[in-house]
Amino acid sequence: MKGTDANHIVEETFNLLKPEIRSGDLCLVKPNLCTLRLPETGATTHPELVEGVVNMLRDRFAELVIVESDSAASSAEMKFMYCGYYDIAKRADVRLLNLTRSECLNLKFEHTGLTMDLPRILLDCDYFVSVPALKTHSLTVFTANIKNLYGLLPHPRKTMYHGKVHEIVAELNALVQPKLCLVDGIVGMEGNGPNKGDPAHFGAVIGGTDTLYVDTICCNAIGLDPLKVRYLRFSADYLNRKMPNLNDVKIVGSQLKEVKCRFKPPPSRQPFHDWSRDSLMAAKPIGCILDHTLIPVIRRIRKKKIRKRSLS
C-alpha cells in the first residue's frame, strides 16, 4: 500500500488483507525499536503506524500490549520515550511492556536444541502482530518481520547471540508465529543498517498474514535475493515448508512493480569497528564487566538527554 498517511495505510491494508482475527484476552504488538533513533531515520518503526494497528484491533482483545526489550545501552523505556510511544500509549490506552523486566521461562528450542530465557507472555498471548521497519542489515543482509523477533530476547546484551542469530530468529518465528505483519517502509533504511545506514524513502507499507511470504516480498521489493538471507531459509525449514517464490504469493493493493525500489546493499562484511565492538561485548568476562561499569554510565547520560529533549 503506497502512501505516507499511516492511519489511512493501516485501514486500507486491513481492508485488503481481511485477516482472520479471533477475539481473545491478549494481543502483543512488536515494533522495531532497536536503538535511540527517530523513525525519520528509517531505523525504527513509526509510532503512528503502530497506533493505527492498535486502533484496528482494540475491539477484538481485552488487552493490547506494545512490547520491546532492553538494548545494551538503552532500556526499553528509554526507547519508548525517545521514539514517541508513550504518547500513543496514552491516546490509544495500551500498555507498554519491557520484556527484559517481565517474567521469563527457560525454554529449549525445538529445532536447534538451544536453551534460552524467554518472556512467559509470548506463550500466553492470543494474537501476535509484527510491525517492523524495512531495512538492510550488515549482519543478516536484511531485516523485517522475522529478524524483528530478535527484540523479544530479554537479555540486553544481544551481541552475545550474534553467532546463532539466524537460527534464533527462525526458532522465534516458529514459536511465536505472528498472525499479522505490517512492514514500515514509508521511510526504510539502506546500506549499513540496521542503525547506521541512510534513510530510504520507499513510500509504502507491505502487509501480510505470513511472515515468510511477507519477508520474501520485502526482499524482492528492495532488490535483494531472499535465498541469500540465511534465517529465511532456516525459517522455511523449521516450519517444514519450502522457500516461497513470487508465484506462491497473492499480492493485493499496489503491485510489486509499482513500489519496487533497489536499496543500497549492506556491506559484504560487517564493518570492522562494528564487528570488534560486538565481539568485545559478546565476550562473557568483558561483557559482564561492561554490564556493571560502562553500560550503566552510558544509560544515565542517555536518560538525561531524553528527559531534556522531552521537556523542550
C-alpha positions as CSV (number, residue, x, y, z in Angstrom):
1,M,0.0,0.0,0.0
2,K,1.7,3.2,-1.2
3,G,1.4,6.5,0.7
4,T,2.7,8.4,3.7
5,D,-0.5,8.7,5.8
6,A,0.0,6.0,8.4
7,N,-3.7,5.7,9.6
8,H,-5.0,5.6,6.0
9,I,-2.5,3.0,5.1
10,V,-3.3,0.8,8.0
11,E,-7.1,0.9,7.4
12,E,-6.6,0.1,3.7
13,T,-4.2,-2.7,4.5
14,F,-6.7,-4.3,6.8
15,N,-9.4,-3.9,4.2
16,L,-7.3,-5.6,1.6
17,L,-5.9,-8.4,3.7
18,K,-9.2,-9.2,5.6
19,P,-7.1,-11.0,8.3
20,E,-8.9,-13.7,10.3
21,I,-8.8,-12.4,13.8
22,R,-10.2,-14.5,16.6
23,S,-11.0,-12.3,19.6
24,G,-9.1,-13.1,22.8
25,D,-7.7,-11.8,26.0
26,L,-4.2,-10.6,25.0
27,C,-2.7,-9.2,21.8
28,L,1.0,-8.3,21.6
29,V,2.4,-5.8,19.1
30,K,6.1,-5.7,18.4
31,P,7.6,-2.7,16.6
32,N,11.3,-2.4,15.8
33,L,12.9,-0.2,18.5
34,C,16.4,-1.4,18.3
35,T,18.0,1.9,19.0
36,L,17.6,5.5,20.1
37,R,16.9,6.9,16.6
38,L,13.8,8.6,15.3
39,P,11.5,7.0,12.7
40,E,12.6,9.6,10.2
41,T,16.0,8.0,10.0
42,G,14.4,4.6,8.9
43,A,15.9,2.9,12.0
44,T,12.7,2.4,14.0
45,T,9.0,1.9,13.4
46,H,6.9,5.0,13.2
47,P,4.6,5.1,16.3
48,E,1.7,6.4,14.1
49,L,1.7,3.1,12.2
50,V,1.6,1.1,15.4
51,E,-1.2,3.4,16.7
52,G,-3.2,2.6,13.6
53,V,-2.8,-1.1,14.1
54,V,-3.8,-0.8,17.8
55,N,-6.9,1.1,16.8
56,M,-7.9,-1.5,14.3
57,L,-7.6,-4.3,16.9
58,R,-8.8,-2.7,20.1
59,D,-12.3,-4.1,20.0
60,R,-11.1,-7.7,19.5
61,F,-9.0,-8.1,22.6
62,A,-9.3,-7.4,26.3
63,E,-5.7,-6.1,26.4
64,L,-3.2,-4.8,23.8
65,V,0.4,-4.6,24.8
66,I,3.3,-3.0,22.8
67,V,6.4,-4.9,23.6
68,E,10.2,-4.3,23.4
69,S,13.3,-5.3,25.3
70,D,16.4,-3.5,26.6
71,S,19.4,-2.9,24.4
72,A,22.9,-2.8,26.0
73,A,23.0,1.0,26.4
74,S,19.2,1.8,26.2
75,S,16.4,0.4,28.2
76,A,13.0,-0.3,26.5
77,E,11.5,2.6,28.5
78,M,14.1,5.0,27.0
79,K,13.3,3.8,23.5
80,F,9.6,4.1,24.1
81,M,10.0,7.6,25.3
82,Y,12.5,8.8,22.7
83,C,10.5,7.3,19.7
84,G,7.2,8.7,20.9
85,Y,5.5,5.6,22.1
86,Y,4.4,7.0,25.5
87,D,2.2,9.5,23.6
88,I,0.4,6.8,21.6
89,A,0.0,4.6,24.7
90,K,-1.9,7.4,26.4
91,R,-4.0,8.2,23.3
92,A,-4.8,4.5,22.5
93,D,-5.0,3.3,26.1
94,V,-2.5,0.5,25.6
95,R,0.2,-0.9,27.8
96,L,3.9,-0.6,27.1
97,L,5.9,-3.6,28.3
98,N,9.6,-4.0,28.8
99,L,10.2,-7.7,28.1
100,T,13.6,-7.6,29.9
101,R,11.7,-6.9,33.2
102,S,8.9,-9.4,32.6
103,E,8.7,-13.0,34.0
104,C,10.8,-15.4,31.9
105,L,10.9,-19.1,31.4
106,N,14.0,-21.2,30.4
107,L,12.9,-22.9,27.2
108,K,14.6,-25.3,24.8
109,F,14.1,-24.6,21.2
110,E,12.6,-27.5,19.2
111,H,14.8,-27.4,16.1
112,T,18.3,-26.4,17.3
113,G,18.2,-27.6,20.9
114,L,19.4,-24.1,22.1
115,T,18.2,-23.2,25.6
116,M,17.3,-19.6,26.3
117,D,15.3,-17.4,28.7
118,L,12.1,-16.1,27.0
119,P,9.3,-14.0,28.4
120,R,6.3,-16.0,29.5
121,I,3.9,-13.6,28.0
122,L,5.0,-14.8,24.5
123,L,3.4,-18.1,25.3
124,D,0.3,-16.6,26.9
125,C,-0.8,-14.2,24.1
126,D,-3.7,-15.0,21.8
127,Y,-2.5,-12.9,18.8
128,F,0.9,-11.5,17.8
129,V,1.5,-8.6,15.4
130,S,4.9,-7.7,14.0
131,V,5.3,-4.1,12.9
132,P,9.0,-3.8,11.8
133,A,11.0,-1.3,9.8
134,L,12.2,-2.2,6.3
135,K,16.0,-2.2,6.4
136,T,19.1,-3.8,5.1
137,H,21.3,-5.3,7.8
138,S,25.1,-5.5,8.0
139,L,25.0,-8.8,9.9
140,T,21.9,-10.6,8.3
141,V,21.7,-8.8,4.9
142,F,18.0,-7.8,5.5
143,T,15.6,-7.2,8.4
144,A,11.8,-7.0,8.5
145,N,9.4,-9.3,10.3
146,I,11.4,-12.4,11.3
147,K,14.5,-10.5,12.3
148,N,12.3,-8.1,14.3
149,L,11.6,-11.0,16.7
150,Y,15.2,-10.8,17.9
151,G,14.0,-7.9,20.1
152,L,11.9,-10.5,22.1
153,L,15.1,-11.8,23.7
154,P,15.2,-10.3,27.2
155,H,18.9,-10.1,27.7
156,P,20.1,-6.5,27.0
157,R,23.5,-7.5,25.5
158,K,22.2,-9.3,22.5
159,T,25.5,-9.3,20.7
160,M,26.3,-12.5,22.7
161,Y,23.8,-14.3,20.4
162,H,25.1,-13.0,17.1
163,G,26.9,-16.2,16.3
164,K,23.5,-18.0,16.1
165,V,21.3,-15.1,15.1
166,H,19.9,-16.8,12.0
167,E,18.9,-19.9,13.9
168,I,17.5,-18.0,16.9
169,V,15.1,-15.7,14.9
170,A,13.9,-18.7,12.9
171,E,13.2,-20.5,16.1
172,L,11.3,-17.5,17.5
173,N,9.3,-17.2,14.3
174,A,8.2,-20.9,14.7
175,L,7.4,-20.4,18.4
176,V,5.5,-17.1,18.2
177,Q,4.1,-17.4,14.7
178,P,2.9,-13.8,14.1
179,K,-0.5,-13.7,12.6
180,L,-0.3,-10.2,11.1
181,C,2.7,-8.2,9.7
182,L,2.9,-4.6,8.6
183,V,6.3,-3.6,7.5
184,D,7.0,0.2,7.8
185,G,8.7,1.1,4.5
186,I,7.4,4.7,4.4
187,V,10.9,5.5,5.4
188,G,13.2,2.5,5.4
189,M,17.0,2.2,5.7
190,E,19.6,1.1,3.2
191,G,23.3,0.5,3.3
192,N,24.9,-0.1,6.7
193,G,21.7,-0.9,8.6
194,P,20.1,-1.6,11.0
195,N,21.2,1.5,12.8
196,K,23.9,3.4,10.8
197,G,22.5,3.3,7.2
198,D,20.8,6.0,5.2
199,P,17.1,6.8,5.1
200,A,15.4,5.1,2.1
201,H,12.1,6.7,1.1
202,F,10.4,3.6,-0.1
203,G,7.0,5.2,0.4
204,A,4.9,2.1,1.1
205,V,3.8,-0.4,3.7
206,I,4.0,-4.2,3.0
207,G,1.5,-6.1,5.0
208,G,0.5,-9.8,5.2
209,T,-0.6,-12.7,7.3
210,D,2.5,-14.9,6.9
211,T,6.0,-13.7,8.0
212,L,7.9,-15.8,5.4
213,Y,5.8,-14.6,2.5
214,V,5.9,-11.0,3.6
215,D,9.7,-11.1,4.1
216,T,10.2,-12.7,0.7
217,I,8.2,-9.9,-0.9
218,C,10.1,-7.3,1.0
219,C,13.4,-8.7,-0.2
220,N,12.2,-8.6,-3.8
221,A,10.8,-5.1,-3.4
222,I,14.2,-3.7,-2.4
223,G,16.4,-5.7,-4.8
224,L,17.6,-8.5,-2.5
225,D,17.6,-12.2,-3.1
226,P,15.6,-14.0,-0.3
227,L,17.7,-17.1,-0.8
228,K,20.8,-15.3,0.4
229,V,19.1,-14.5,3.7
230,R,20.0,-17.5,5.9
231,Y,17.3,-17.0,8.5
232,L,14.6,-17.1,5.8
233,R,15.9,-20.5,4.7
234,F,16.0,-21.7,8.3
235,S,12.5,-20.4,8.9
236,A,11.1,-22.3,6.0
237,D,12.9,-25.4,7.2
238,Y,11.7,-25.1,10.8
239,L,8.1,-24.6,9.5
240,N,8.5,-27.7,7.3
241,R,7.9,-25.5,4.2
242,K,9.7,-24.7,1.0
243,M,11.1,-21.2,0.4
244,P,8.4,-19.3,-1.3
245,N,8.8,-17.5,-4.6
246,L,6.8,-14.7,-6.1
247,N,4.4,-17.1,-7.8
248,D,3.4,-18.5,-4.4
249,V,2.2,-15.2,-3.0
250,K,-1.0,-13.4,-3.9
251,I,-0.4,-9.7,-3.9
252,V,-3.3,-7.2,-3.4
253,G,-3.2,-3.5,-3.5
254,S,-0.3,-1.9,-5.2
255,Q,1.6,-4.4,-7.3
256,L,5.3,-5.1,-6.7
257,K,6.5,-3.3,-9.8
258,E,4.7,-0.1,-8.6
259,V,6.7,0.0,-5.3
260,K,9.9,-1.7,-6.2
261,C,13.0,0.3,-5.3
262,R,16.5,-1.0,-5.1
263,F,18.1,-0.3,-1.8
264,K,21.8,0.2,-1.4
265,P,23.0,-3.2,-0.2
266,P,24.6,-3.7,3.2
267,P,28.4,-4.1,3.4
268,S,29.6,-7.5,2.2
269,R,31.2,-7.9,5.6
270,Q,30.3,-6.3,8.8
271,P,32.4,-3.1,9.2
272,F,35.5,-3.9,11.4
273,H,34.6,-1.3,14.1
274,D,31.1,-2.8,14.4
275,W,32.5,-6.4,14.5
276,S,35.1,-5.5,17.1
277,R,32.6,-3.7,19.3
278,D,30.1,-6.6,19.1
279,S,32.8,-9.2,19.7
280,L,34.1,-7.3,22.8
281,M,30.6,-7.0,24.2
282,A,29.8,-10.7,23.4
283,A,32.8,-12.0,25.3
284,K,31.4,-13.2,28.6
285,P,34.0,-11.9,31.1
286,I,34.3,-8.5,29.4
287,G,30.6,-8.3,28.8
288,C,29.8,-8.9,32.4
289,I,32.2,-6.2,33.4
290,L,30.6,-3.7,31.0
291,D,27.2,-4.6,32.4
292,H,28.2,-3.2,35.7
293,T,30.5,-0.4,34.7
294,L,30.4,1.4,31.4
295,I,26.9,0.5,30.3
296,P,25.1,1.9,33.3
297,V,27.0,5.2,32.9
298,I,26.0,5.4,29.2
299,R,22.4,4.7,30.1
300,R,22.4,7.5,32.7
301,I,23.8,10.0,30.2
302,R,21.3,9.0,27.5
303,K,18.4,9.1,30.0
304,K,19.3,12.7,30.9
305,K,19.4,13.7,27.3
306,I,16.0,12.1,26.6
307,R,14.4,13.9,29.6
308,K,15.8,17.3,28.4
309,R,14.5,16.6,24.9
310,S,11.0,15.7,26.2
311,L,10.9,18.8,28.3
312,S,11.9,21.0,25.4
